[in-house]
Amino acid sequence: MLYNNCNVFLGNALGGIGMENNEIKNGKKSGLGIIHILLIILAAVGLGIAVLPRLLVILIAFIISPDFIDVGRDVSILSVDGSHGEAYELTDRLVVSNGKDTFMYDDGYLCQYVDDNNIIKIKELSKKKLRHMAINDKYLMYGTYDHTFRYDIESGEEISILENIYVEQIASIDGTFLVETQYLEVDSDKKIYNNLLILSEDATKLAEIPIDEPQKEYGETHIEGIPVYETIYEDYSIYIGDVAGNTNDVLAVKKDGQMYAFRAEAIFMVENHMVTMDDGKYMYDGTTYGIDTINGKEVRNFACLSSQYNDDIYTVVRKGRGRNMEDANPSSVEDEYLVKISPKTNESEVLYKANNKTRILGFDVEAGKVYLLNDKGLIYMQDLATEEKEDVVKLDSSVGYLYVEWCNDKLFVFEYSQGYKFVGSY
């Protein structure tokens, strides 16, 4: 009987497939079958009660969660037009130009760029990936992670400048190369010490600029609360701070009123006051101000995304989340803005806000243009005043992770896949 009842239950559950017992044939209901059915109903109700709150939580989280920007590919900006400073990426520059000669790093090679169809390979760097590049009228200086060279643009002669020394930054200032190096002193307190070296004109050996002697206090602090000191060397004003873990860290160098940043954070000079920016804030004349047009804790702005025009700072501000949100190019971008900051009046203005299918690639302040990439792979330019759009280029669908950089009034686009590969300039 139990065997028959079990078959009846199985048969009913499978839509009538199976054997029927005599009680069912006679129109009698089985008490055990009813119990099974009730148990199934109760189990289903219990499962619904257990699962429903979780489903509601997931649904609510989905509704209220930030709508992150998605253009169908990852994008990292190394620089915008007129910017200075590092992006904290694998390399600080992929292209440099002196206005006449242009050099780039492409697919493992150091190259001279003439145009998109004429790229001359100079040297294979192989696994020694490019870290820094700087240029003046006569020379290109470039460095991998353990070796720095100077290349004569006219003759093609190359000489070794530094070997087995970590270089933090290379800058070309008025035709002179300034190089910041780092070292860890033996038997020290494990602090990193910094040196500033100079390579003048046609010299082949670097000279050291003394920055560890007593300096005068600049009188203003850095955005991170770091006291800033100033030392004078010939025509250079060198701004130094003791950053956590670093002693004598060079923040910036000024010559003839022009500021050159040596760190990722934006450093500019407005009416003799240093402007530094980080964490969605900026510091001017020793006072910290928020970018009041944008709310939120996870807000960042960086030197590689900023430029100065007259006494105003223009910057791409990103709001988002993720473990690398403190980097200039975070993994998850929630909102992206082009912002004008007027330090003297402590005012800020959003000039453009990207939608969730658009990323900002750069901007031209004087022309009033912003350059964008949408989810269709289209790079286009939009006039900030008229909102008129002009297509620049449609990227191939096979192009993946992008690195973009501005150089010599052109946008250079690279794809990253086991290395940087040049896509085109526009």
C-alpha positions as CSV (number, residue, x, y, z in Angstrom):
1,M,0.0,0.0,0.0
2,L,2.8,2.3,0.9
3,Y,4.5,1.4,-2.4
4,N,1.3,2.2,-4.3
5,N,0.8,5.5,-2.5
6,C,4.4,6.6,-3.3
7,N,3.8,5.8,-6.9
8,V,0.6,7.8,-6.9
9,F,2.4,10.8,-5.4
10,L,5.2,10.5,-7.9
11,G,2.7,10.0,-10.7
12,N,0.7,13.1,-9.7
13,A,3.9,15.1,-9.3
14,L,5.0,14.2,-12.8
15,G,1.7,15.2,-14.4
16,G,-0.2,11.9,-14.2
17,I,2.6,9.6,-15.3
18,G,2.8,6.4,-13.3
19,M,0.5,3.7,-11.9
20,E,-2.9,4.5,-10.3
21,N,-4.0,2.5,-7.2
22,N,-7.4,1.2,-6.5
23,E,-8.3,4.0,-4.1
24,I,-7.8,6.6,-6.7
25,K,-9.7,4.6,-9.3
26,N,-12.6,4.4,-6.9
27,G,-12.5,8.2,-6.4
28,K,-11.2,7.9,-2.8
29,K,-8.4,10.3,-1.7
30,S,-5.3,9.1,0.0
31,G,-4.5,10.8,3.3
32,L,-0.8,10.1,2.9
33,G,-0.9,11.7,-0.6
34,I,-2.6,14.8,0.8
35,I,0.1,15.1,3.5
36,H,2.8,14.9,0.9
37,I,1.1,17.7,-1.1
38,L,0.7,19.8,2.0
39,L,4.4,19.3,2.9
40,I,5.4,20.4,-0.6
41,I,3.2,23.5,-0.3
42,L,4.6,24.3,3.1
43,A,8.2,23.8,1.9
44,A,7.5,26.1,-1.1
45,V,6.1,28.8,1.2
46,G,9.0,28.4,3.6
47,L,11.5,28.7,0.8
48,G,9.7,31.8,-0.4
49,I,9.8,33.3,3.0
50,A,13.6,32.6,3.3
51,V,14.5,33.7,-0.2
52,L,12.2,36.7,-0.6
53,P,14.0,39.1,1.8
54,R,17.3,38.3,0.0
55,L,15.8,38.9,-3.3
56,L,14.4,42.2,-2.1
57,V,17.9,43.2,-0.7
58,I,19.5,42.4,-4.1
59,L,16.8,44.3,-5.9
60,I,17.1,47.4,-3.7
61,A,20.9,47.3,-4.0
62,F,20.6,47.1,-7.7
63,I,18.2,50.1,-7.8
64,I,20.2,52.4,-5.5
65,S,23.7,51.3,-6.5
66,P,25.8,53.8,-8.5
67,D,25.5,53.7,-12.2
68,F,29.1,53.3,-13.2
69,I,30.4,54.6,-16.5
70,D,30.7,51.9,-19.0
71,V,32.1,52.5,-22.5
72,G,32.8,48.9,-23.2
73,R,36.5,49.2,-22.7
74,D,38.9,50.3,-20.0
75,V,40.5,53.7,-20.5
76,S,43.5,55.3,-18.8
77,I,44.5,58.9,-19.4
78,L,48.2,59.6,-19.1
79,S,47.9,63.3,-19.8
80,V,45.6,66.0,-21.1
81,D,46.8,69.0,-23.2
82,G,48.9,71.3,-21.1
83,S,49.2,68.9,-18.1
84,H,52.2,67.9,-16.1
85,G,52.8,65.3,-13.5
86,E,52.5,61.5,-13.4
87,A,49.4,59.3,-13.7
88,Y,50.9,56.6,-11.5
89,E,50.6,54.2,-14.4
90,L,53.2,51.7,-15.8
91,T,54.8,54.6,-17.6
92,D,54.6,58.4,-17.1
93,R,54.7,59.2,-20.8
94,L,54.3,57.3,-24.1
95,V,55.0,60.3,-26.4
96,V,57.2,63.4,-26.1
97,S,57.9,66.2,-28.6
98,N,60.0,69.4,-28.8
99,G,57.6,70.8,-31.4
100,K,59.8,69.5,-34.3
101,D,60.8,66.0,-33.3
102,T,58.4,63.5,-31.7
103,F,59.3,60.2,-30.0
104,M,57.1,57.4,-28.8
105,Y,57.1,53.9,-27.2
106,D,55.4,51.4,-29.4
107,D,55.2,47.6,-28.9
108,G,58.5,47.3,-27.1
109,Y,60.4,49.7,-29.2
110,L,61.6,53.3,-28.8
111,C,60.5,55.0,-32.0
112,Q,60.7,58.3,-33.8
113,Y,57.3,59.4,-34.9
114,V,56.9,61.3,-38.2
115,D,53.2,60.5,-38.9
116,D,50.9,57.5,-38.4
117,N,52.3,55.8,-41.5
118,N,56.0,56.6,-40.8
119,I,57.2,55.4,-37.4
120,I,60.9,54.7,-37.3
121,K,62.1,52.1,-34.8
122,I,65.2,53.2,-32.9
123,K,65.8,50.6,-30.3
124,E,64.2,47.5,-29.0
125,L,63.7,47.8,-25.2
126,S,62.4,44.2,-24.9
127,K,61.4,43.4,-21.3
128,K,63.0,46.6,-20.1
129,K,59.8,48.6,-20.4
130,L,59.9,52.4,-20.8
131,R,59.4,54.4,-17.6
132,H,60.3,58.0,-18.3
133,M,60.9,60.3,-21.3
134,A,61.8,63.9,-21.6
135,I,63.1,66.0,-24.6
136,N,64.8,69.2,-25.5
137,D,65.9,70.6,-28.9
138,K,69.0,68.4,-29.1
139,Y,68.4,65.3,-27.0
140,L,65.9,62.7,-25.9
141,M,66.4,61.4,-22.4
142,Y,64.6,58.2,-21.5
143,G,64.8,55.5,-18.8
144,T,63.7,52.0,-18.1
145,Y,63.3,50.8,-14.5
146,D,67.1,50.4,-14.0
147,H,68.9,52.3,-16.8
148,T,68.7,55.9,-18.1
149,F,70.1,57.0,-21.5
150,R,70.5,60.2,-23.5
151,Y,69.9,60.0,-27.3
152,D,71.3,62.6,-29.7
153,I,68.4,63.4,-32.1
154,E,70.6,64.6,-35.0
155,S,73.4,62.0,-34.9
156,G,71.6,59.1,-33.3
157,E,74.4,58.6,-30.8
158,E,73.3,57.2,-27.4
159,I,75.2,57.4,-24.1
160,S,74.4,55.8,-20.7
161,I,73.6,58.4,-18.0
162,L,72.6,56.3,-15.0
163,E,72.7,52.5,-14.4
164,N,71.2,50.5,-11.5
165,I,69.7,53.6,-10.0
166,Y,65.9,54.1,-9.6
167,V,64.7,57.3,-11.3
168,E,61.6,58.8,-9.9
169,Q,61.2,61.6,-12.5
170,I,62.8,63.3,-15.5
171,A,61.9,66.8,-16.5
172,S,63.2,69.0,-19.3
173,I,63.3,72.6,-18.1
174,D,64.5,75.2,-20.5
175,G,66.6,72.7,-22.4
176,T,68.2,71.3,-19.2
177,F,67.3,67.9,-17.8
178,L,66.5,67.5,-14.1
179,V,66.5,64.0,-12.7
180,E,65.1,62.9,-9.3
181,T,66.5,59.6,-8.1
182,Q,65.8,57.5,-5.0
183,Y,67.9,55.3,-2.8
184,L,67.6,53.3,0.4
185,E,70.5,54.0,2.7
186,V,72.3,51.0,4.1
187,D,71.6,50.5,7.9
188,S,69.2,53.4,7.7
189,D,65.7,53.6,9.2
190,K,64.4,52.2,5.9
191,K,63.4,55.7,4.7
192,I,63.7,56.5,1.0
193,Y,66.2,59.3,0.3
194,N,66.0,61.5,-2.8
195,N,68.6,63.2,-4.9
196,L,68.1,65.9,-7.5
197,L,70.6,65.8,-10.4
198,I,71.1,68.1,-13.3
199,L,72.4,67.5,-16.9
200,S,73.3,70.8,-18.4
201,E,73.6,71.5,-22.2
202,D,76.1,69.0,-23.7
203,A,77.4,67.6,-20.4
204,T,77.7,63.8,-20.2
205,K,77.7,63.6,-16.4
206,L,75.0,64.5,-14.0
207,A,75.8,67.0,-11.3
208,E,74.0,66.9,-7.9
209,I,71.9,69.8,-6.7
210,P,72.1,70.1,-2.9
211,I,68.7,69.7,-1.4
212,D,69.6,68.2,1.9
213,E,71.1,71.4,3.3
214,P,69.0,73.6,5.6
215,Q,66.3,75.2,3.6
216,K,63.9,78.1,4.3
217,E,60.3,77.3,5.0
218,Y,58.1,78.2,2.1
219,G,55.3,79.2,4.4
220,E,52.6,77.0,2.9
221,T,51.8,73.4,3.3
222,H,51.1,70.7,0.7
223,I,47.5,69.4,0.3
224,E,48.4,66.3,2.3
225,G,49.6,68.5,5.2
226,I,53.2,68.2,4.3
227,P,55.3,71.3,5.2
228,V,56.9,72.7,2.0
229,Y,60.5,74.0,2.0
230,E,62.1,76.0,-0.7
231,T,65.8,76.0,-1.8
232,I,67.4,78.1,-4.5
233,Y,69.8,76.7,-7.0
234,E,70.9,79.1,-9.8
235,D,67.7,80.1,-11.5
236,Y,65.6,77.3,-10.0
237,S,63.3,77.4,-7.0
238,I,63.0,73.8,-5.7
239,Y,60.1,72.9,-3.5
240,I,60.7,70.0,-1.1
241,G,58.7,68.1,1.4
242,D,59.3,65.2,3.8
243,V,56.6,62.9,2.6
244,A,55.8,59.9,4.7
245,G,58.6,57.4,4.0
246,N,60.5,59.8,1.8
247,T,63.1,62.3,2.9
248,N,63.8,65.4,0.7
249,D,61.0,64.5,-1.8
250,V,61.0,67.0,-4.6
251,L,57.5,68.2,-5.1
252,A,58.1,70.8,-7.9
253,V,60.6,73.0,-9.6
254,K,60.0,76.6,-10.7
255,K,61.9,78.6,-13.3
256,D,60.9,81.9,-14.9
257,G,57.5,81.6,-13.2
258,Q,56.7,78.2,-14.7
259,M,56.0,75.4,-12.4
260,Y,57.1,71.8,-13.2
261,A,55.5,69.1,-11.0
262,F,57.5,66.2,-9.8
263,R,54.7,64.3,-8.2
264,A,51.3,62.8,-9.3
265,E,49.3,65.5,-7.4
266,A,48.6,68.6,-9.4
267,I,51.0,71.5,-8.4
268,F,50.5,74.9,-10.0
269,M,51.5,78.5,-9.2
270,V,48.8,81.2,-9.1
271,E,50.0,84.7,-8.0
272,N,53.0,83.3,-6.2
273,H,50.9,80.8,-4.2
274,M,51.2,77.1,-4.8
275,V,48.0,75.3,-5.8
276,T,48.0,71.6,-4.9
277,M,45.1,69.2,-5.4
278,D,44.1,65.8,-4.2
279,D,41.0,63.9,-2.8
280,G,38.6,66.3,-4.6
281,K,40.1,69.3,-2.7
282,Y,42.6,72.0,-3.5
283,M,44.9,74.1,-1.3
284,Y,45.7,77.7,-2.1
285,D,47.5,80.2,0.1
286,G,47.8,77.6,2.8
287,T,44.0,77.0,3.0
288,T,42.2,73.9,1.9
289,Y,39.0,74.2,-0.1
290,G,36.5,71.6,-1.4
291,I,35.2,71.5,-5.0
292,D,31.8,72.6,-3.8
293,T,30.1,71.9,-7.1
294,I,30.6,68.1,-6.6
295,N,29.5,66.1,-3.5
296,G,30.9,62.8,-2.4
297,K,33.8,61.3,-0.5
298,E,35.3,59.3,-3.4
299,V,36.4,62.2,-5.5
300,R,39.8,62.6,-7.1
301,N,41.7,65.0,-9.4
302,F,45.3,64.7,-10.5
303,A,48.1,66.6,-12.3
304,C,47.9,64.4,-15.4
305,L,44.3,65.4,-15.7
306,S,44.8,69.1,-15.1
307,S,46.1,72.2,-16.8
308,Q,46.4,75.9,-16.0
309,Y,45.1,78.8,-18.1
310,N,45.6,82.3,-16.8
311,D,44.8,82.1,-13.1
312,D,42.3,79.2,-13.4
313,I,42.9,75.5,-13.1
314,Y,41.0,73.1,-15.3
315,T,40.8,69.5,-14.2
316,V,39.0,66.2,-14.8
317,V,37.3,65.2,-11.6
318,R,36.3,61.6,-11.0
319,K,33.9,60.2,-8.5
320,G,33.8,56.5,-8.0
321,R,34.8,53.4,-6.0
322,G,37.3,50.6,-6.0
323,R,40.6,49.7,-4.3
324,N,42.5,51.9,-6.7
325,M,40.1,54.9,-6.5
326,E,43.0,57.0,-5.2
327,D,44.8,56.5,-8.6
328,A,44.2,58.9,-11.5
329,N,42.6,56.0,-13.4
330,P,40.4,54.0,-11.1
331,S,38.7,50.7,-11.9
332,S,35.2,52.0,-11.3
333,V,34.2,55.5,-12.4
334,E,30.7,56.6,-11.2
335,D,30.8,60.2,-12.5
336,E,33.2,62.3,-14.4
337,Y,33.4,66.0,-14.7
338,L,35.4,68.8,-16.4
339,V,35.7,71.5,-13.7
340,K,37.1,75.0,-13.7
341,I,38.6,76.1,-10.4
342,S,39.3,79.8,-9.6
343,P,41.7,79.6,-6.6
344,K,41.7,83.4,-6.0
345,T,38.0,83.6,-5.5
346,N,37.6,80.0,-4.1
347,E,35.0,79.2,-6.8
348,S,34.5,76.1,-9.0
349,E,32.3,75.5,-11.9
350,V,31.3,72.2,-13.7
351,L,31.9,72.8,-17.4
352,Y,30.8,69.3,-18.5
353,K,29.5,66.1,-16.9
354,A,29.9,62.8,-18.8
355,N,26.9,60.5,-18.9
356,N,27.2,56.8,-18.1
357,K,28.1,55.8,-21.6
358,T,30.8,58.5,-22.2
359,R,34.4,59.0,-20.9
360,I,36.4,62.3,-21.0
361,L,39.7,61.8,-22.9
362,G,40.9,65.4,-22.7
363,F,40.1,69.1,-23.3
364,D,41.3,72.2,-25.0
365,V,40.7,75.2,-22.7
366,E,41.4,77.9,-25.2
367,A,39.2,76.4,-27.9
368,G,36.5,75.5,-25.4
369,K,36.4,71.8,-26.5
370,V,36.1,68.6,-24.6
371,Y,37.1,65.2,-26.2
372,L,35.0,62.2,-25.4
373,L,34.8,58.5,-26.1
374,N,31.4,56.8,-26.1
375,D,30.2,53.2,-25.8
376,K,30.2,52.8,-29.6
377,G,34.0,53.3,-29.7
378,L,33.6,56.8,-31.2
379,I,36.0,59.5,-30.2
380,Y,34.4,62.9,-30.8
381,M,34.9,66.6,-29.9
382,Q,32.1,68.7,-28.3
383,D,32.0,72.5,-28.1
384,L,31.3,73.4,-24.5
385,A,29.4,76.6,-25.5
386,T,27.3,75.4,-28.4
387,E,27.3,71.6,-27.6
388,E,28.0,71.0,-31.3
389,K,29.7,67.6,-31.9
390,E,32.4,66.7,-34.4
391,D,33.5,63.1,-34.9
392,V,37.2,62.4,-34.6
393,V,37.6,58.7,-35.2
394,K,35.7,55.4,-34.8
395,L,37.9,52.9,-33.1
396,D,37.8,49.3,-34.3
397,S,35.8,47.0,-32.1
398,S,38.8,44.8,-31.6
399,V,40.7,47.6,-29.8
400,G,40.6,46.9,-26.1
401,Y,42.2,48.6,-23.1
402,L,43.1,52.2,-24.1
403,Y,45.8,54.6,-23.0
404,V,45.5,58.1,-24.3
405,E,47.9,61.0,-24.2
406,W,48.1,64.5,-25.5
407,C,51.3,65.7,-27.1
408,N,52.1,68.6,-29.5
409,D,48.3,69.4,-29.8
410,K,47.4,65.9,-30.9
411,L,45.7,63.0,-29.2
412,F,47.7,59.8,-29.2
413,V,45.8,56.5,-28.6
414,F,47.5,53.3,-27.5
415,E,46.1,49.8,-26.9
416,Y,47.4,47.8,-24.0
417,S,47.7,44.1,-24.3
418,Q,51.0,42.6,-23.0
419,G,52.4,46.0,-23.8
420,Y,51.6,49.3,-25.4
421,K,50.7,49.3,-29.1
422,F,50.1,52.5,-31.0
423,V,46.5,52.8,-32.5
424,G,46.7,56.3,-34.1
425,S,46.9,60.0,-33.5
426,Y,44.1,62.5,-34.1
